[in-house]
Amino acid sequence: PSHLGFCTTLGSTQHPDFMEVECEQLNIQFHLLHGAPGKVLPGFVSDHSFGAVVTDFSPIREPLQWLEDVKKKLPKDIPFIQVDAHNIVPCWVASPKQEYSARTIRGKITNLLSEFLTDFPLVDAHPHTATRTAKGVDWDKTLASLDVDRNVKEPEWAKPGTKAGMDMLESFIDVRLKLFGSQRNDPNAPALSQLSPWLRFGQYSVKFSGLNRSAYEWAQKTLKDHAKDKRPYLYTREQLEKAKTHDKLWNAAQHQMVTEGKMHGFLRMYWAKKILEWTSSPEEALSIALYLNDRYELDGQDPNGFVGCMWSICGIHDQGWAERAVFGKIRYMNYKGCLRKFNVAQFERKYCPKSL
Protein backbone atom coordinates (compact mmCIF):
# COMPACT_ATOMS: atom_id res chain seq x y z
CA PRO A 1 0.00 0.00 0.00
CA SER A 2 1.00 3.62 -0.55
CA HIS A 3 0.62 6.49 1.91
CA LEU A 4 1.17 10.21 1.41
CA GLY A 5 2.11 12.37 4.39
CA PHE A 6 1.71 16.14 4.08
CA CYS A 7 3.19 18.27 6.85
CA THR A 8 1.30 21.46 7.66
CA THR A 9 3.97 24.13 7.40
CA LEU A 10 1.61 26.50 5.59
CA GLY A 11 1.89 30.27 5.35
CA SER A 12 -1.62 31.12 4.19
CA THR A 13 -5.01 29.53 3.56
CA GLN A 14 -4.42 29.45 -0.19
CA HIS A 15 -3.07 25.88 -0.01
CA PRO A 16 -5.88 23.61 -1.23
CA ASP A 17 -7.33 20.33 -0.04
CA PHE A 18 -7.31 18.76 -3.50
CA MET A 19 -4.53 16.31 -2.59
CA GLU A 20 -6.74 14.29 -0.27
CA VAL A 21 -9.37 13.87 -2.99
CA GLU A 22 -6.90 12.87 -5.69
CA CYS A 23 -5.11 10.44 -3.38
CA GLU A 24 -8.43 8.77 -2.59
CA GLN A 25 -9.10 8.34 -6.31
CA LEU A 26 -5.74 6.56 -6.66
CA ASN A 27 -6.23 4.32 -3.60
CA ILE A 28 -3.50 6.19 -1.72
CA GLN A 29 -3.94 7.05 1.94
CA PHE A 30 -3.57 10.78 2.63
CA HIS A 31 -2.31 11.81 6.07
CA LEU A 32 -2.21 15.41 7.24
CA LEU A 33 0.65 15.73 9.74
CA HIS A 34 0.79 18.74 12.02
CA GLY A 35 4.30 20.10 12.43
CA ALA A 36 7.73 20.23 10.84
CA PRO A 37 8.81 17.05 8.99
CA GLY A 38 11.74 16.35 11.30
CA LYS A 39 9.45 16.34 14.33
CA VAL A 40 6.46 14.38 13.06
CA LEU A 41 7.53 12.23 10.11
CA PRO A 42 9.98 9.73 11.71
CA GLY A 43 7.48 8.74 14.39
CA PHE A 44 4.71 8.50 11.81
CA VAL A 45 6.86 6.16 9.70
CA SER A 46 7.68 3.94 12.68
CA ASP A 47 4.07 3.81 13.91
CA HIS A 48 2.88 2.58 10.51
CA SER A 49 5.83 0.22 9.88
CA PHE A 50 6.47 1.71 6.45
CA GLY A 51 9.06 -0.03 4.27
CA ALA A 52 10.51 3.09 2.62
CA VAL A 53 10.14 6.88 2.44
CA VAL A 54 10.24 8.89 -0.81
CA THR A 55 10.53 12.67 -0.80
CA ASP A 56 10.80 15.49 -3.33
CA PHE A 57 13.91 17.61 -3.92
CA SER A 58 14.15 21.32 -3.14
CA PRO A 59 17.39 23.34 -3.06
CA ILE A 60 16.05 25.97 -0.66
CA ARG A 61 17.60 26.13 2.79
CA GLU A 62 14.53 25.27 4.90
CA PRO A 63 13.50 22.12 2.97
CA LEU A 64 17.14 21.00 2.96
CA GLN A 65 17.14 21.30 6.74
CA TRP A 66 13.89 19.32 6.92
CA LEU A 67 15.60 16.60 4.92
CA GLU A 68 18.55 16.46 7.32
CA ASP A 69 16.24 16.45 10.35
CA VAL A 70 14.30 13.48 8.98
CA LYS A 71 17.48 11.58 8.04
CA LYS A 72 18.84 11.90 11.57
CA LYS A 73 15.71 10.46 13.20
CA LEU A 74 14.50 7.95 10.65
CA PRO A 75 15.23 4.29 11.53
CA LYS A 76 18.44 3.17 9.81
CA ASP A 77 16.75 0.20 8.15
CA ILE A 78 14.22 2.41 6.34
CA PRO A 79 15.37 3.47 2.83
CA PHE A 80 15.06 7.24 2.35
CA ILE A 81 14.81 8.15 -1.35
CA GLN A 82 14.87 11.62 -2.87
CA VAL A 83 13.45 12.38 -6.33
CA ASP A 84 13.85 15.67 -8.18
CA ALA A 85 10.29 16.01 -9.40
CA HIS A 86 10.73 19.77 -9.91
CA ASN A 87 12.93 19.41 -12.99
CA ILE A 88 13.10 17.36 -16.17
CA VAL A 89 16.83 16.77 -15.69
CA PRO A 90 17.65 16.28 -11.99
CA CYS A 91 19.44 19.31 -10.62
CA TRP A 92 22.46 17.27 -9.46
CA VAL A 93 22.81 15.74 -12.94
CA ALA A 94 22.31 18.95 -14.94
CA SER A 95 25.34 20.71 -13.49
CA PRO A 96 27.70 20.29 -10.52
CA LYS A 97 28.15 24.05 -10.09
CA GLN A 98 26.37 27.40 -10.13
CA GLU A 99 26.02 28.45 -13.75
CA TYR A 100 27.24 31.79 -15.08
CA SER A 101 23.96 32.53 -16.82
CA ALA A 102 20.85 30.84 -18.13
CA ARG A 103 22.49 30.36 -21.54
CA THR A 104 25.37 28.32 -20.09
CA ILE A 105 23.08 25.71 -18.59
CA ARG A 106 20.69 25.40 -21.54
CA GLY A 107 23.14 23.34 -23.57
CA LYS A 108 23.86 21.00 -20.68
CA ILE A 109 20.17 20.37 -20.13
CA THR A 110 19.44 20.00 -23.85
CA ASN A 111 22.11 17.33 -24.17
CA LEU A 112 20.42 15.29 -21.44
CA LEU A 113 16.81 15.64 -22.58
CA SER A 114 16.87 12.45 -24.62
CA GLU A 115 17.64 10.54 -21.42
CA PHE A 116 15.21 12.26 -19.07
CA LEU A 117 12.43 13.73 -21.24
CA THR A 118 10.48 10.50 -21.49
CA ASP A 119 6.78 9.75 -21.39
CA PHE A 120 5.23 9.55 -17.97
CA PRO A 121 3.81 6.13 -17.13
CA LEU A 122 0.05 5.98 -16.87
CA VAL A 123 -1.08 6.61 -13.30
CA ASP A 124 -3.49 3.92 -12.18
CA ALA A 125 -5.11 3.33 -8.82
CA HIS A 126 -2.69 1.62 -6.46
CA PRO A 127 -3.29 -2.16 -6.61
CA HIS A 128 -2.79 -2.76 -2.88
CA THR A 129 -5.27 -1.35 -0.39
CA ALA A 130 -3.93 -0.27 2.98
CA THR A 131 -5.07 -2.18 6.05
CA ARG A 132 -4.77 1.01 8.12
CA THR A 133 -6.74 3.83 6.59
CA ALA A 134 -5.99 7.48 7.13
CA LYS A 135 -8.22 9.59 9.30
CA GLY A 136 -10.36 11.97 7.27
CA VAL A 137 -9.29 15.60 7.44
CA ASP A 138 -11.63 18.28 8.73
CA TRP A 139 -10.17 21.03 6.56
CA ASP A 140 -12.21 23.87 8.04
CA LYS A 141 -11.11 22.92 11.54
CA THR A 142 -7.52 22.39 10.41
CA LEU A 143 -7.23 25.75 8.67
CA ALA A 144 -8.87 27.48 11.62
CA SER A 145 -6.24 26.01 13.95
CA LEU A 146 -3.23 27.04 11.88
CA ASP A 147 -1.19 30.17 12.50
CA VAL A 148 -1.55 31.47 8.95
CA ASP A 149 -2.12 34.80 7.23
CA ARG A 150 -5.89 35.07 6.86
CA ASN A 151 -5.75 38.46 5.17
CA VAL A 152 -4.61 36.88 1.90
CA LYS A 153 -7.74 36.08 -0.10
CA GLU A 154 -7.97 33.12 -2.45
CA PRO A 155 -7.94 34.21 -6.12
CA GLU A 156 -10.88 32.94 -8.11
CA TRP A 157 -9.10 32.32 -11.41
CA ALA A 158 -6.87 29.43 -10.27
CA LYS A 159 -8.63 26.20 -9.33
CA PRO A 160 -6.54 23.56 -7.55
CA GLY A 161 -5.89 20.05 -8.73
CA THR A 162 -4.29 18.19 -11.61
CA LYS A 163 -7.32 18.47 -13.90
CA ALA A 164 -7.42 22.26 -13.49
CA GLY A 165 -3.70 22.42 -14.24
CA MET A 166 -4.12 20.32 -17.37
CA ASP A 167 -7.06 22.51 -18.44
CA MET A 168 -4.84 25.58 -18.04
CA LEU A 169 -2.12 23.90 -20.12
CA GLU A 170 -4.63 23.05 -22.83
CA SER A 171 -5.89 26.64 -22.95
CA PHE A 172 -2.29 27.87 -23.22
CA ILE A 173 -1.57 25.58 -26.17
CA ASP A 174 -4.86 26.36 -27.92
CA VAL A 175 -5.10 30.10 -27.25
CA ARG A 176 -2.00 31.78 -25.83
CA LEU A 177 0.98 29.86 -27.18
CA LYS A 178 0.86 31.64 -30.54
CA LEU A 179 1.38 34.94 -28.68
CA PHE A 180 4.11 33.74 -26.34
CA GLY A 181 7.10 34.29 -28.64
CA SER A 182 6.32 37.90 -29.46
CA GLN A 183 4.23 39.14 -26.52
CA ARG A 184 5.35 37.23 -23.41
CA ASN A 185 6.90 40.40 -21.94
CA ASP A 186 3.74 42.46 -22.44
CA PRO A 187 1.64 42.41 -19.24
CA ASN A 188 -1.41 43.49 -21.25
CA ALA A 189 -1.25 40.48 -23.55
CA PRO A 190 -2.68 37.10 -22.49
CA ALA A 191 0.47 35.29 -23.63
CA LEU A 192 1.76 33.40 -20.60
CA SER A 193 1.07 29.80 -19.64
CA GLN A 194 -0.22 30.75 -16.14
CA LEU A 195 0.94 27.33 -14.95
CA SER A 196 3.20 28.36 -12.08
CA PRO A 197 0.64 27.70 -9.27
CA TRP A 198 0.17 24.10 -10.47
CA LEU A 199 3.92 23.68 -10.92
CA ARG A 200 4.46 24.94 -7.38
CA PHE A 201 2.22 22.25 -5.85
CA GLY A 202 3.38 19.39 -8.05
CA GLN A 203 0.15 19.12 -10.03
CA TYR A 204 2.05 19.55 -13.26
CA SER A 205 5.66 18.74 -14.13
CA VAL A 206 8.05 21.67 -13.77
CA LYS A 207 10.13 22.61 -16.83
CA PHE A 208 12.95 24.50 -15.19
CA SER A 209 16.31 23.50 -13.69
CA GLY A 210 19.10 24.98 -11.63
CA LEU A 211 19.09 27.02 -8.46
CA ASN A 212 21.69 28.40 -6.09
CA ARG A 213 20.97 30.42 -3.02
CA SER A 214 23.84 32.91 -3.12
CA ALA A 215 24.88 35.78 -5.35
CA TYR A 216 28.03 35.68 -7.45
CA GLU A 217 31.15 37.24 -5.95
CA TRP A 218 31.02 40.07 -8.49
CA ALA A 219 27.41 40.76 -7.54
CA GLN A 220 28.16 40.68 -3.82
CA LYS A 221 31.02 43.11 -4.33
CA THR A 222 29.14 45.54 -6.53
CA LEU A 223 26.12 45.60 -4.21
CA LYS A 224 28.41 46.17 -1.23
CA ASP A 225 30.26 48.97 -3.06
CA HIS A 226 26.97 50.76 -3.68
CA ALA A 227 25.18 49.88 -0.44
CA LYS A 228 25.54 53.43 0.87
CA ASP A 229 24.46 55.15 -2.34
CA LYS A 230 21.64 57.62 -1.89
CA ARG A 231 18.31 56.09 -2.86
CA PRO A 232 15.92 58.23 -4.93
CA TYR A 233 13.06 56.99 -2.72
CA LEU A 234 12.86 54.97 0.48
CA TYR A 235 9.78 52.89 1.29
CA THR A 236 8.94 50.63 4.21
CA ARG A 237 7.71 47.08 3.75
CA GLU A 238 4.22 48.20 4.74
CA GLN A 239 4.21 50.96 2.13
CA LEU A 240 5.35 48.55 -0.56
CA GLU A 241 2.83 45.91 0.48
CA LYS A 242 0.02 48.47 0.23
CA ALA A 243 1.31 49.74 -3.14
CA LYS A 244 1.91 53.24 -1.84
CA THR A 245 4.80 54.30 -4.05
CA HIS A 246 5.22 57.10 -6.59
CA ASP A 247 5.36 54.55 -9.45
CA LYS A 248 1.92 53.69 -10.85
CA LEU A 249 3.23 50.73 -12.81
CA TRP A 250 4.88 49.20 -9.75
CA ASN A 251 1.73 49.82 -7.71
CA ALA A 252 -0.35 48.16 -10.43
CA ALA A 253 1.92 45.11 -10.48
CA GLN A 254 1.75 44.80 -6.70
CA HIS A 255 -2.03 45.09 -6.81
CA GLN A 256 -2.24 42.40 -9.50
CA MET A 257 -0.23 40.05 -7.29
CA VAL A 258 -2.34 40.75 -4.20
CA THR A 259 -5.71 40.41 -5.90
CA GLU A 260 -5.00 37.61 -8.40
CA GLY A 261 -2.20 35.68 -6.73
CA LYS A 262 0.00 36.01 -9.81
CA MET A 263 1.98 38.94 -11.17
CA HIS A 264 2.96 38.95 -14.83
CA GLY A 265 6.41 37.39 -15.29
CA PHE A 266 8.02 40.41 -16.95
CA LEU A 267 6.79 42.73 -14.22
CA ARG A 268 8.11 40.42 -11.49
CA MET A 269 11.60 41.45 -12.65
CA TYR A 270 10.75 45.15 -12.70
CA TRP A 271 8.96 44.85 -9.36
CA ALA A 272 11.92 43.21 -7.58
CA LYS A 273 14.52 45.57 -9.05
CA LYS A 274 12.57 48.60 -7.87
CA ILE A 275 12.47 47.15 -4.36
CA LEU A 276 16.29 47.10 -4.53
CA GLU A 277 16.27 50.72 -5.68
CA TRP A 278 13.81 51.92 -3.03
CA THR A 279 15.06 50.23 0.14
CA SER A 280 18.05 50.90 2.36
CA SER A 281 20.12 47.80 1.52
CA PRO A 282 20.23 44.76 -0.78
CA GLU A 283 19.56 42.54 2.24
CA GLU A 284 16.39 44.45 3.09
CA ALA A 285 15.32 44.43 -0.56
CA LEU A 286 15.67 40.66 -0.86
CA SER A 287 13.92 40.09 2.45
CA ILE A 288 10.94 42.23 1.41
CA ALA A 289 10.74 40.75 -2.08
CA LEU A 290 10.70 37.19 -0.75
CA TYR A 291 8.17 38.09 1.95
CA LEU A 292 5.74 39.61 -0.55
CA ASN A 293 6.33 36.89 -3.14
CA ASP A 294 5.76 34.08 -0.65
CA ARG A 295 2.76 35.76 0.93
CA TYR A 296 0.77 36.61 -2.18
CA GLU A 297 1.98 34.55 -5.14
CA LEU A 298 0.23 31.22 -5.67
CA ASP A 299 3.64 29.85 -6.66
CA GLY A 300 5.31 31.42 -3.62
CA GLN A 301 7.71 29.49 -1.37
CA ASP A 302 9.02 27.73 -4.48
CA PRO A 303 12.60 27.63 -5.84
CA ASN A 304 11.60 29.37 -9.07
CA GLY A 305 10.17 32.36 -7.21
CA PHE A 306 13.23 32.43 -4.97
CA VAL A 307 15.68 32.40 -7.87
CA GLY A 308 13.62 35.04 -9.67
CA CYS A 309 14.13 37.44 -6.76
CA MET A 310 17.81 36.46 -6.58
CA TRP A 311 18.23 37.10 -10.32
CA SER A 312 16.60 40.52 -10.11
CA ILE A 313 18.30 41.73 -6.93
CA CYS A 314 21.49 39.69 -6.55
CA GLY A 315 22.51 38.97 -10.13
CA ILE A 316 22.36 35.18 -9.87
CA HIS A 317 22.53 33.47 -13.30
CA ASP A 318 23.27 36.86 -14.88
CA GLN A 319 26.31 38.89 -15.90
CA GLY A 320 27.62 42.30 -14.91
CA TRP A 321 26.24 45.34 -16.72
CA ALA A 322 27.16 49.03 -16.94
CA GLU A 323 27.74 50.37 -13.45
CA ARG A 324 25.28 52.83 -11.95
CA ALA A 325 24.20 54.16 -8.56
CA VAL A 326 22.51 51.73 -6.13
CA PHE A 327 22.50 48.84 -8.64
CA GLY A 328 26.22 48.76 -9.27
CA LYS A 329 26.64 46.20 -12.07
CA ILE A 330 23.29 44.48 -11.45
CA ARG A 331 21.05 44.58 -14.53
CA TYR A 332 18.90 47.73 -14.47
CA MET A 333 15.28 48.17 -15.48
CA ASN A 334 13.28 51.39 -15.55
CA TYR A 335 9.87 52.79 -16.35
CA LYS A 336 10.92 54.17 -19.75
CA GLY A 337 12.08 50.72 -20.80
CA CYS A 338 8.65 49.33 -19.98
CA LEU A 339 7.01 52.08 -22.04
CA ARG A 340 8.94 50.82 -25.06
CA LYS A 341 7.81 47.22 -24.53
CA PHE A 342 4.07 47.41 -23.88
CA ASN A 343 1.10 49.68 -23.23
CA VAL A 344 1.91 50.72 -19.68
CA ALA A 345 -1.07 53.05 -19.37
CA GLN A 346 -3.48 50.22 -20.19
CA PHE A 347 -2.01 48.02 -17.47
CA GLU A 348 -2.04 50.88 -14.96
CA ARG A 349 -5.69 51.64 -15.66
CA LYS A 350 -6.62 48.03 -15.06
CA TYR A 351 -4.64 47.37 -11.89
CA CYS A 352 -3.65 50.63 -10.23
CA PRO A 353 -6.26 51.50 -7.59
CA LYS A 354 -6.52 54.76 -5.72
CA SER A 355 -5.83 52.80 -2.54
CA LEU A 356 -5.00 49.21 -1.74
Protein Blocks (a to p, Z undefined) as FASTA:
>chain_A
ZZdddddfbfbfkbccklmmmmmmnopacdddeddfklmmmmmmmmnopabdcddddfbf
klmmmmmmmmmmpcfklccddddfkbmbdfklmpccdcfblklmmmmmmmmmmmmmccdd
dddddfbdcfbdcddddfklmmmmpccdfkbccdfklcgdjklmmmmmmmmmmmmmmmmm
mmmmpmkbcfbgolmmmmmnopaccfbecidfbdcfklmmmmmmmmmpccfbdcdfklmm
nopafblklmmmmmmmmmnopacfklmmmmmmmmmmmmcbfklmmmmmmmmmmmmmmkgo
ifklmmmmmmmmnopaiacddddehklmaccddfklmmmmmcfklmmmmmmcfbZZ
